[in-house]
Amino acid sequence: MQKQRKTSNTTTSEIVLESLREQIINGILQPQEKLVEAEIARKFGLSRGPVREALRQLAVEGLVDYCPNKGCTVALLSPQDAYEVFFLRGSLEKLAIQKSNCLLSDYSLMIMEASIEEFRKAILEGNTMKAVRADEKFHLQIIRSAQLNRLTKMWELLSPLNGAMFLSVQNANRFGLLSGDAETLQNVKCLEPNTPDPSTAHNGGTAVWTHQCLLEAIRINDIQATCALLDQHYEETGRRVYRLSLMKEQGF
């Protein structure tokens, strides 16, 4: 009986977790909005235990801030934390590409191609949660190419923060901090005739175009270009997001 109750609590906690995560990432719940355990439990028709578990996990993911005696509020990953996560993920993926000699299986390339289309559709629908999942699927193929379990596990430790990273980028976009990405991409000398043109970036955003460029560079086994694109995709974006903190400090 005790074992059944534990399984039930885990299931209900995951239901609450998925729902709250999606509401935060899709902007239904706004930054600094208070999350009251009792109110959430009442909406789901649950006890406060599963809600508390879900909020703890969201705090680990950087989507919720917890303050003793004040409770939980919706959070954004701080610019400093966002930069570190961008830098670490990009570095791990570059290690994977170098270890695999930029050779991915046809199956992995097929998954990456399908995930780009999922990503595009999610952006056009305004569904950030779907975009996060598609992005995760795309980059997982890169990290797995190295066939190093510990490297994959290190990357997966950062995966729960992917949603918070997307929110940080969206917040920076509101300030016009990422408008130079397409120009930066044009300077990467990896573009083959079949590589998408930046003028098509409006069909799902510059992020979609970046993923397409990455896929094309991997297809032609261009390690240098792939690493340069990963730098742009992660570290350069992280730097621009970090500028957000400076703008806030200066009162912009």
Backbone as CSV, one residue per row, in Angstrom:
resi,resn,N_x,N_y,N_z,CA_x,CA_y,CA_z,C_x,C_y,C_z
1,MET,0.823,-1.212,0.000,0.000,0.000,0.000,0.860,1.266,0.000
2,GLN,1.937,1.227,0.828,2.837,2.369,0.893,3.524,2.619,-0.443
3,LYS,3.902,1.513,-1.114,4.555,1.627,-2.410,3.623,2.229,-3.454
4,GLN,2.354,1.846,-3.419,1.379,2.382,-4.370,1.185,3.879,-4.160
5,ARG,1.168,4.296,-2.872,0.974,5.702,-2.583,2.155,6.523,-3.112
6,LYS,3.376,5.974,-2.989,4.563,6.662,-3.481,4.504,6.845,-4.989
7,THR,4.099,5.784,-5.704,3.974,5.855,-7.159,2.951,6.896,-7.560
8,SER,1.819,6.931,-6.819,0.763,7.886,-7.115,1.255,9.309,-6.919
9,ASN,2.003,9.564,-5.812,2.516,10.900,-5.535,3.490,11.341,-6.620
10,THR,4.326,10.423,-7.083,5.273,10.738,-8.143,4.542,11.143,-9.414
11,THR,3.492,10.403,-9.739,2.719,10.693,-10.946,2.048,12.056,-10.873
12,THR,1.398,12.351,-9.762,0.707,13.635,-9.624,1.701,14.787,-9.588
13,SER,2.851,14.564,-8.969,3.874,15.604,-8.940,4.365,15.922,-10.347
14,GLU,4.533,14.895,-11.170,4.984,15.102,-12.544,3.938,15.844,-13.368
15,ILE,2.661,15.570,-13.100,1.583,16.270,-13.807,1.635,17.761,-13.494
16,VAL,1.792,18.080,-12.203,1.881,19.483,-11.787,3.134,20.132,-12.375
17,LEU,4.250,19.400,-12.328,5.521,19.899,-12.850,5.410,20.257,-14.326
18,GLU,4.863,19.342,-15.127,4.726,19.579,-16.567,3.848,20.794,-16.846
19,SER,2.743,20.884,-16.111,1.809,21.984,-16.331,2.434,23.331,-15.981
20,LEU,3.061,23.421,-14.797,3.666,24.684,-14.382,4.841,25.066,-15.277
21,ARG,5.647,24.074,-15.629,6.799,24.338,-16.508,6.321,24.934,-17.837
22,GLU,5.292,24.322,-18.407,4.779,24.797,-19.693,4.197,26.198,-19.571
23,GLN,3.481,26.473,-18.477,2.893,27.799,-18.288,3.966,28.876,-18.122
24,ILE,5.060,28.521,-17.438,6.144,29.496,-17.248,6.869,29.757,-18.562
25,ILE,7.249,28.686,-19.253,8.037,28.844,-20.477,7.224,29.482,-21.596
26,ASN,5.924,29.219,-21.635,5.075,29.823,-22.665,4.563,31.206,-22.273
27,GLY,4.975,31.695,-21.093,4.659,33.065,-20.705,3.294,33.277,-20.084
28,ILE,2.575,32.189,-19.793,1.272,32.334,-19.132,1.474,32.812,-17.699
29,LEU,2.491,32.245,-17.036,2.900,32.731,-15.723,4.082,33.668,-15.931
30,GLN,3.989,34.883,-15.420,4.969,35.926,-15.683,6.068,35.979,-14.622
31,PRO,7.259,36.493,-14.987,8.335,36.658,-14.005,7.872,37.448,-12.789
32,GLN,8.308,37.010,-11.623,7.981,37.604,-10.320,6.564,37.273,-9.846
33,GLU,5.807,36.534,-10.656,4.455,36.139,-10.224,4.562,35.128,-9.093
34,LYS,3.767,35.330,-8.053,3.831,34.467,-6.874,3.137,33.138,-7.148
35,LEU,3.759,32.049,-6.688,3.205,30.706,-6.833,2.866,30.180,-5.443
36,VAL,1.584,30.139,-5.144,1.129,29.749,-3.809,0.753,28.270,-3.811
37,GLU,1.400,27.487,-2.962,1.175,26.040,-2.912,-0.295,25.685,-2.748
38,ALA,-0.948,26.335,-1.808,-2.344,26.000,-1.505,-3.252,26.261,-2.706
39,GLU,-3.014,27.383,-3.405,-3.846,27.717,-4.563,-3.622,26.728,-5.707
40,ILE,-2.370,26.374,-5.937,-2.053,25.425,-7.011,-2.652,24.062,-6.692
41,ALA,-2.519,23.638,-5.429,-3.067,22.347,-5.009,-4.576,22.314,-5.209
42,ARG,-5.237,23.426,-4.903,-6.691,23.489,-5.051,-7.096,23.391,-6.525
43,LYS,-6.343,24.048,-7.403,-6.649,24.006,-8.835,-6.518,22.599,-9.401
44,PHE,-5.533,21.852,-8.893,-5.302,20.492,-9.381,-6.096,19.445,-8.593
45,GLY,-6.745,19.883,-7.517,-7.485,18.932,-6.681,-6.571,17.961,-5.965
46,LEU,-5.400,18.476,-5.512,-4.392,17.630,-4.873,-4.029,18.161,-3.494
47,SER,-3.270,17.345,-2.757,-2.672,17.826,-1.520,-1.476,18.702,-1.873
48,ARG,-0.881,19.359,-0.889,0.222,20.272,-1.165,1.545,19.549,-1.402
49,GLY,1.631,18.265,-1.008,2.873,17.510,-1.165,3.376,17.446,-2.596
50,PRO,2.574,16.966,-3.557,3.019,16.906,-4.955,3.359,18.283,-5.535
51,VAL,2.622,19.311,-5.112,2.891,20.668,-5.580,4.252,21.135,-5.081
52,ARG,4.533,20.834,-3.812,5.827,21.213,-3.236,6.979,20.536,-3.991
53,GLU,6.801,19.260,-4.321,7.829,18.536,-5.080,8.051,19.171,-6.451
54,ALA,6.958,19.548,-7.110,7.063,20.161,-8.435,7.788,21.495,-8.365
55,LEU,7.475,22.293,-7.354,8.111,23.601,-7.202,9.605,23.457,-6.907
56,ARG,9.961,22.434,-6.145,11.384,22.187,-5.875,12.144,21.881,-7.164
57,GLN,11.529,21.049,-8.013,12.180,20.705,-9.276,12.291,21.928,-10.183
58,LEU,11.260,22.767,-10.214,11.297,23.983,-11.030,12.374,24.942,-10.534
59,ALA,12.634,24.928,-9.225,13.721,25.745,-8.679,15.069,25.231,-9.167
60,VAL,15.220,23.899,-9.245,16.443,23.293,-9.783,16.636,23.697,-11.243
61,GLU,15.530,23.805,-11.974,15.581,24.139,-13.396,15.764,25.632,-13.656
62,GLY,15.794,26.426,-12.593,15.988,27.858,-12.753,14.736,28.612,-13.159
63,LEU,13.580,27.958,-13.068,12.325,28.600,-13.471,11.561,29.197,-12.300
64,VAL,11.949,28.832,-11.085,11.269,29.312,-9.880,12.311,29.753,-8.864
65,ASP,12.042,30.870,-8.199,12.871,31.331,-7.084,12.157,31.010,-5.780
66,TYR,12.915,30.504,-4.817,12.333,30.248,-3.488,13.007,31.145,-2.473
67,CYS,12.205,31.832,-1.675,12.709,32.691,-0.618,12.069,32.263,0.704
68,PRO,12.864,31.905,1.730,12.304,31.496,3.020,11.330,32.535,3.567
69,ASN,10.229,32.045,4.081,9.173,32.879,4.676,8.384,33.694,3.654
70,LYS,8.765,33.630,2.381,8.035,34.356,1.339,7.461,33.423,0.279
71,GLY,8.039,32.239,0.140,7.513,31.277,-0.821,8.186,31.368,-2.175
72,CYS,7.464,30.920,-3.215,8.023,30.795,-4.561,7.461,31.849,-5.513
73,THR,8.304,32.287,-6.411,7.878,33.178,-7.483,8.493,32.687,-8.792
74,VAL,7.863,33.061,-9.904,8.410,32.726,-11.223,9.707,33.502,-11.416
75,ALA,10.730,32.834,-11.936,12.042,33.461,-12.090,12.526,33.367,-13.524
76,LEU,13.534,34.159,-13.811,14.322,34.009,-15.034,15.735,33.652,-14.599
77,LEU,16.405,32.800,-15.375,17.803,32.501,-15.115,18.579,33.810,-15.153
78,SER,19.410,34.048,-14.135,20.171,35.298,-14.119,21.093,35.354,-15.335
79,PRO,21.417,36.554,-15.818,22.311,36.664,-16.976,23.641,35.950,-16.770
80,GLN,24.201,36.037,-15.560,25.475,35.362,-15.276,25.320,33.850,-15.378
81,ASP,24.245,33.312,-14.763,24.003,31.866,-14.828,23.740,31.426,-16.265
82,ALA,22.973,32.235,-16.995,22.662,31.900,-18.387,23.939,31.812,-19.210
83,TYR,24.836,32.791,-19.019,26.092,32.768,-19.770,26.880,31.499,-19.462
84,GLU,26.946,31.108,-18.192,27.710,29.916,-17.814,27.122,28.656,-18.444
85,VAL,25.796,28.561,-18.440,25.156,27.373,-19.018,25.373,27.327,-20.523
86,PHE,25.216,28.468,-21.197,25.483,28.536,-22.642,26.916,28.099,-22.936
87,PHE,27.868,28.652,-22.181,29.285,28.357,-22.407,29.579,26.873,-22.194
88,LEU,29.063,26.292,-21.116,29.343,24.890,-20.810,28.716,23.948,-21.833
89,ARG,27.457,24.206,-22.205,26.817,23.342,-23.197,27.558,23.395,-24.533
90,GLY,27.914,24.595,-24.960,28.638,24.733,-26.215,29.982,24.031,-26.175
91,SER,30.691,24.157,-25.057,32.003,23.525,-24.921,31.890,22.008,-24.970
92,LEU,30.894,21.452,-24.301,30.708,20.001,-24.303,30.354,19.496,-25.700
93,GLU,29.526,20.242,-26.419,29.151,19.815,-27.771,30.328,19.917,-28.743
94,LYS,31.193,20.922,-28.546,32.391,21.003,-29.379,33.322,19.826,-29.114
95,LEU,33.440,19.425,-27.857,34.244,18.247,-27.522,33.693,17.007,-28.219
96,ALA,32.365,16.886,-28.219,31.731,15.731,-28.858,32.008,15.711,-30.358
97,ILE,31.889,16.880,-30.995,32.132,16.965,-32.446,33.579,16.617,-32.772
98,GLN,34.506,17.108,-31.959,35.919,16.825,-32.190,36.225,15.344,-31.973
99,LYS,35.606,14.751,-30.947,35.836,13.336,-30.671,35.265,12.455,-31.782
100,SER,34.110,12.824,-32.305,33.461,12.019,-33.352,34.008,12.327,-34.739
101,ASN,34.919,13.318,-34.800,35.452,13.777,-36.088,34.339,14.274,-37.005
102,CYS,33.298,14.824,-36.373,32.154,15.406,-37.091,31.435,14.369,-37.963
103,LEU,31.451,13.128,-37.515,30.782,12.054,-38.252,29.577,11.569,-37.460
104,LEU,28.389,11.906,-37.929,27.151,11.467,-37.290,26.448,10.470,-38.199
105,SER,25.707,9.554,-37.607,25.001,8.540,-38.395,23.873,9.173,-39.202
106,ASP,23.459,8.484,-40.241,22.331,8.960,-41.047,21.074,9.081,-40.188
107,TYR,20.941,8.178,-39.238,19.769,8.217,-38.339,19.781,9.503,-37.504
108,SER,20.961,9.854,-36.958,21.072,11.082,-36.165,20.773,12.306,-37.011
109,LEU,21.284,12.322,-38.241,21.034,13.455,-39.141,19.548,13.576,-39.471
110,MET,18.868,12.428,-39.601,17.437,12.429,-39.879,16.666,13.015,-38.693
111,ILE,17.064,12.636,-37.476,16.410,13.174,-36.277,16.637,14.681,-36.188
112,MET,17.844,15.114,-36.485,18.157,16.542,-36.424,17.336,17.335,-37.438
113,GLU,17.202,16.778,-38.630,16.414,17.449,-39.669,14.950,17.562,-39.260
114,ALA,14.406,16.484,-38.699,13.004,16.500,-38.258,12.810,17.482,-37.096
115,SER,13.797,17.551,-36.218,13.669,18.436,-35.056,13.697,19.907,-35.468
116,ILE,14.412,20.228,-36.562,14.422,21.609,-37.059,13.018,22.017,-37.508
117,GLU,12.335,21.112,-38.179,10.969,21.414,-38.625,10.041,21.545,-37.426
118,GLU,10.217,20.689,-36.417,9.420,20.801,-35.189,9.687,22.151,-34.513
119,PHE,10.957,22.553,-34.505,11.358,23.819,-33.909,10.687,24.988,-34.631
120,ARG,10.722,24.941,-35.971,10.114,26.008,-36.773,8.618,26.135,-36.485
121,LYS,7.935,25.002,-36.481,6.491,25.013,-36.239,6.171,25.540,-34.845
122,ALA,6.983,25.140,-33.869,6.754,25.579,-32.491,6.880,27.087,-32.367
123,ILE,7.875,27.671,-33.043,8.063,29.116,-32.997,6.903,29.837,-33.681
124,LEU,6.481,29.318,-34.822,5.357,29.934,-35.533,4.075,29.848,-34.707
125,GLU,3.937,28.772,-33.920,2.766,28.609,-33.050,2.897,29.425,-31.765
126,GLY,4.105,29.930,-31.492,4.341,30.643,-30.241,4.413,29.713,-29.048
127,ASN,4.750,28.440,-29.294,4.822,27.452,-28.217,6.291,27.218,-27.858
128,THR,6.776,27.963,-26.866,8.174,27.875,-26.490,8.529,26.514,-25.924
129,MET,7.598,25.879,-25.203,7.871,24.577,-24.610,8.176,23.546,-25.693
130,LYS,7.420,23.561,-26.785,7.687,22.643,-27.901,9.024,22.960,-28.551
131,ALA,9.358,24.239,-28.629,10.643,24.632,-29.205,11.797,24.125,-28.350
132,VAL,11.643,24.200,-27.033,12.668,23.704,-26.110,12.896,22.211,-26.329
133,ARG,11.814,21.457,-26.459,11.935,20.006,-26.651,12.592,19.670,-27.995
134,ALA,12.234,20.416,-29.030,12.837,20.182,-30.343,14.324,20.521,-30.324
135,ASP,14.676,21.608,-29.652,16.070,22.006,-29.524,16.872,20.936,-28.788
136,GLU,16.290,20.408,-27.730,16.958,19.362,-26.944,17.223,18.126,-27.802
137,LYS,16.241,17.759,-28.607,16.369,16.588,-29.477,17.499,16.791,-30.494
138,PHE,17.589,17.999,-31.051,18.617,18.316,-32.038,20.019,18.181,-31.438
139,HIS,20.229,18.856,-30.305,21.572,18.905,-29.728,21.974,17.594,-29.058
140,LEU,21.010,16.796,-28.663,21.322,15.487,-28.080,22.069,14.605,-29.077
141,GLN,21.730,14.730,-30.355,22.407,13.931,-31.378,23.887,14.318,-31.488
142,ILE,24.167,15.603,-31.306,25.558,16.069,-31.357,26.345,15.487,-30.194
143,ILE,25.802,15.581,-28.996,26.540,15.129,-27.817,26.714,13.614,-27.821
144,ARG,25.730,12.891,-28.349,25.832,11.431,-28.390,26.820,10.935,-29.432
145,SER,27.171,11.790,-30.381,28.070,11.363,-31.456,29.440,10.955,-30.926
146,ALA,29.845,11.494,-29.771,31.153,11.171,-29.200,31.186,9.769,-28.612
147,GLN,30.015,9.218,-28.290,29.900,7.899,-27.676,30.705,7.820,-26.373
148,LEU,30.620,8.895,-25.591,31.250,8.965,-24.272,30.153,9.179,-23.231
149,ASN,29.872,8.156,-22.431,28.762,8.224,-21.486,28.905,9.352,-20.478
150,ARG,30.115,9.552,-19.965,30.300,10.610,-18.960,30.101,11.999,-19.565
151,LEU,30.534,12.172,-20.796,30.322,13.456,-21.471,28.829,13.715,-21.651
152,THR,28.101,12.675,-22.062,26.652,12.806,-22.235,25.978,13.131,-20.908
153,LYS,26.401,12.478,-19.825,25.792,12.729,-18.513,26.071,14.145,-18.033
154,MET,27.286,14.643,-18.296,27.600,16.033,-17.926,26.684,17.000,-18.661
155,TRP,26.459,16.736,-19.950,25.572,17.587,-20.751,24.137,17.496,-20.236
156,GLU,23.708,16.293,-19.898,22.333,16.090,-19.426,22.079,16.772,-18.086
157,LEU,23.118,16.968,-17.278,22.957,17.691,-16.009,22.519,19.132,-16.248
158,LEU,22.888,19.677,-17.418,22.518,21.051,-17.758,21.173,21.133,-18.470
159,SER,20.673,19.990,-18.940,19.448,19.975,-19.743,18.234,20.578,-19.045
160,PRO,18.055,20.341,-17.717,16.880,20.949,-17.071,16.852,22.462,-17.154
161,LEU,18.017,23.092,-17.400,18.075,24.551,-17.482,17.794,25.076,-18.885
162,ASN,17.528,24.169,-19.830,17.326,24.595,-21.216,16.132,25.540,-21.359
163,GLY,15.051,25.245,-20.652,13.883,26.120,-20.702,14.190,27.505,-20.179
164,ALA,14.952,27.571,-19.075,15.339,28.863,-18.514,16.246,29.621,-19.468
165,MET,17.089,28.882,-20.207,17.947,29.520,-21.209,17.109,30.170,-22.300
166,PHE,16.081,29.470,-22.755,15.197,30.025,-23.779,14.529,31.302,-23.278
167,LEU,14.096,31.304,-22.022,13.468,32.501,-21.472,14.455,33.659,-21.403
168,SER,15.708,33.369,-21.074,16.728,34.419,-21.026,16.929,35.034,-22.406
169,VAL,16.946,34.187,-23.439,17.107,34.687,-24.804,15.906,35.535,-25.208
170,GLN,14.699,35.066,-24.880,13.489,35.827,-25.205,13.517,37.191,-24.527
171,ASN,13.962,37.225,-23.273,14.037,38.473,-22.543,15.045,39.415,-23.202
172,ALA,16.184,38.863,-23.641,17.187,39.677,-24.324,16.664,40.185,-25.656
173,ASN,15.872,39.367,-26.351,15.293,39.782,-27.634,14.413,41.006,-27.482
174,ARG,13.730,41.105,-26.351,12.856,42.266,-26.118,13.660,43.553,-26.068
175,PHE,14.944,43.430,-25.706,15.809,44.598,-25.635,16.616,44.781,-26.913
176,GLY,16.365,43.925,-27.934,17.083,44.027,-29.191,18.534,43.600,-29.109
177,LEU,18.867,42.750,-28.117,20.260,42.388,-27.908,20.758,41.318,-28.860
178,LEU,19.869,40.583,-29.522,20.307,39.483,-30.366,20.102,39.765,-31.844
179,SER,19.876,41.012,-32.178,19.555,41.352,-33.561,20.729,41.154,-34.511
180,GLY,21.936,41.049,-33.983,23.091,40.910,-34.855,23.450,39.487,-35.194
181,ASP,22.669,38.499,-34.756,23.042,37.103,-34.946,23.182,36.709,-36.406
182,ALA,22.243,37.135,-37.249,22.297,36.735,-38.655,23.569,37.259,-39.319
183,GLU,23.948,38.488,-38.959,25.165,39.061,-39.523,26.385,38.264,-39.079
184,THR,26.399,37.843,-37.802,27.500,37.039,-37.293,27.593,35.724,-38.041
185,LEU,26.454,35.100,-38.283,26.434,33.817,-38.988,26.988,33.957,-40.402
186,GLN,26.716,35.074,-41.060,27.184,35.261,-42.427,28.707,35.279,-42.495
187,ASN,29.336,35.633,-41.378,30.786,35.709,-41.355,31.445,34.352,-41.152
188,VAL,30.668,33.317,-40.835,31.213,31.979,-40.669,31.365,31.356,-42.048
189,LYS,32.602,31.043,-42.444,32.871,30.590,-43.808,32.592,29.101,-43.966
190,CYS,31.336,28.705,-43.699,30.993,27.291,-43.827,29.878,27.094,-44.830
191,LEU,29.387,28.194,-45.366,28.160,28.103,-46.130,28.376,27.497,-47.512
192,GLU,27.749,26.376,-47.741,27.766,25.696,-49.021,26.527,26.127,-49.829
193,PRO,26.462,25.790,-51.109,25.300,26.198,-51.914,23.956,25.792,-51.324
194,ASN,23.900,24.645,-50.604,22.623,24.176,-50.072,22.275,24.765,-48.712
195,THR,23.206,25.550,-48.132,22.937,26.120,-46.823,21.885,27.214,-46.930
196,PRO,20.899,27.226,-46.023,19.833,28.219,-46.092,20.381,29.642,-46.027
197,ASP,19.716,30.528,-46.715,20.102,31.930,-46.732,19.481,32.639,-45.535
198,PRO,20.198,33.614,-44.919,19.648,34.312,-43.767,18.365,35.063,-44.060
199,SER,18.105,35.352,-45.330,16.866,36.053,-45.670,15.641,35.213,-45.379
200,THR,15.838,33.890,-45.186,14.701,33.019,-44.863,14.510,32.883,-43.367
201,ALA,15.287,33.618,-42.583,15.247,33.456,-41.130,13.895,33.799,-40.536
202,HIS,13.088,34.600,-41.260,11.787,34.948,-40.717,10.875,33.737,-40.615
203,ASN,11.152,32.673,-41.364,10.328,31.471,-41.306,10.698,30.634,-40.087
204,GLY,10.516,31.191,-38.898,10.841,30.462,-37.683,11.943,31.119,-36.889
205,GLY,12.523,32.202,-37.403,13.506,32.937,-36.628,14.936,32.550,-36.939
206,THR,15.852,33.411,-36.484,17.273,33.188,-36.695,17.731,31.887,-36.061
207,ALA,17.124,31.493,-34.950,17.514,30.248,-34.270,17.330,29.044,-35.182
208,VAL,16.248,29.034,-35.970,16.024,27.940,-36.911,17.132,27.925,-37.954
209,TRP,17.462,29.109,-38.464,18.506,29.207,-39.478,19.852,28.729,-38.938
210,THR,20.139,29.068,-37.661,21.372,28.616,-37.028,21.439,27.099,-36.986
211,HIS,20.323,26.461,-36.614,20.276,25.001,-36.564,20.475,24.396,-37.956
212,GLN,19.889,25.025,-38.953,20.055,24.527,-40.321,21.509,24.622,-40.768
213,CYS,22.172,25.732,-40.436,23.588,25.890,-40.776,24.434,24.838,-40.070
214,LEU,24.122,24.581,-38.804,24.843,23.551,-38.056,24.697,22.191,-38.726
215,LEU,23.474,21.867,-39.115,23.225,20.576,-39.741,24.003,20.445,-41.052
216,GLU,24.016,21.518,-41.857,24.727,21.465,-43.138,26.234,21.327,-42.932
217,ALA,26.779,22.021,-41.928,28.215,21.914,-41.647,28.574,20.504,-41.200
218,ILE,27.686,19.883,-40.415,27.921,18.506,-39.963,27.810,17.536,-41.128
219,ARG,26.858,17.777,-42.022,26.680,16.895,-43.188,27.955,16.810,-44.037
220,ILE,28.657,17.942,-44.146,29.866,17.954,-44.982,31.120,17.702,-44.146
221,ASN,30.909,17.299,-42.877,32.015,16.937,-41.976,33.037,18.052,-41.803
222,ASP,32.534,19.276,-41.692,33.406,20.436,-41.512,33.508,20.741,-40.013
223,ILE,34.535,20.220,-39.365,34.695,20.394,-37.917,34.875,21.860,-37.550
224,GLN,35.720,22.555,-38.296,36.003,23.951,-37.977,34.749,24.810,-38.045
225,ALA,33.979,24.638,-39.099,32.748,25.425,-39.255,31.724,25.056,-38.183
226,THR,31.606,23.764,-37.885,30.647,23.328,-36.875,30.990,23.923,-35.515
227,CYS,32.270,23.901,-35.153,32.684,24.470,-33.863,32.454,25.983,-33.828
228,ALA,32.712,26.650,-34.959,32.483,28.097,-35.027,31.002,28.417,-34.851
229,LEU,30.148,27.610,-35.460,28.704,27.819,-35.330,28.217,27.523,-33.918
230,LEU,28.798,26.511,-33.277,28.436,26.219,-31.889,28.850,27.364,-30.975
231,ASP,30.017,27.963,-31.253,30.441,29.142,-30.486,29.433,30.270,-30.633
232,GLN,29.012,30.501,-31.879,28.039,31.571,-32.122,26.714,31.259,-31.447
233,HIS,26.289,30.006,-31.579,24.985,29.581,-31.078,24.919,29.664,-29.558
234,TYR,25.998,29.357,-28.898,26.003,29.308,-27.433,26.730,30.492,-26.793
235,GLU,28.050,30.539,-26.981,28.827,31.527,-26.229,28.494,32.958,-26.613
236,GLU,28.379,33.232,-27.926,28.063,34.593,-28.351,26.676,35.017,-27.861
237,THR,25.722,34.084,-27.930,24.381,34.394,-27.424,24.441,34.642,-25.927
238,GLY,25.217,33.824,-25.208,25.369,34.010,-23.774,25.930,35.374,-23.420
239,ARG,26.894,35.832,-24.208,27.473,37.156,-23.952,26.437,38.256,-24.131
240,ARG,25.616,38.109,-25.186,24.604,39.139,-25.434,23.535,39.135,-24.347
241,VAL,23.180,37.924,-23.880,22.217,37.849,-22.783,22.795,38.507,-21.536
242,TYR,24.090,38.306,-21.313,24.730,38.894,-20.130,24.663,40.424,-20.170
243,ARG,24.691,40.989,-21.382,24.591,42.445,-21.510,23.292,42.966,-20.921
244,LEU,22.285,42.101,-20.852,20.995,42.506,-20.287,21.157,42.992,-18.852
245,SER,21.999,42.315,-18.094,22.200,42.706,-16.699,22.819,44.090,-16.619
246,LEU,23.743,44.393,-17.533,24.376,45.707,-17.543,23.362,46.790,-17.873
247,MET,22.469,46.481,-18.834,21.440,47.461,-19.205,20.506,47.739,-18.031
248,LYS,20.155,46.675,-17.294,19.271,46.847,-16.137,19.934,47.693,-15.061
249,GLU,21.237,47.446,-14.858,21.979,48.212,-13.838,22.022,49.690,-14.207
250,GLN,22.038,49.987,-15.502,22.105,51.368,-15.962,20.715,51.998,-16.115
251,GLY,19.668,51.222,-15.766,18.315,51.772,-15.756,17.617,51.783,-17.073
252,PHE,18.074,50.961,-18.057,17.401,50.894,-19.367,16.205,49.967,-19.275
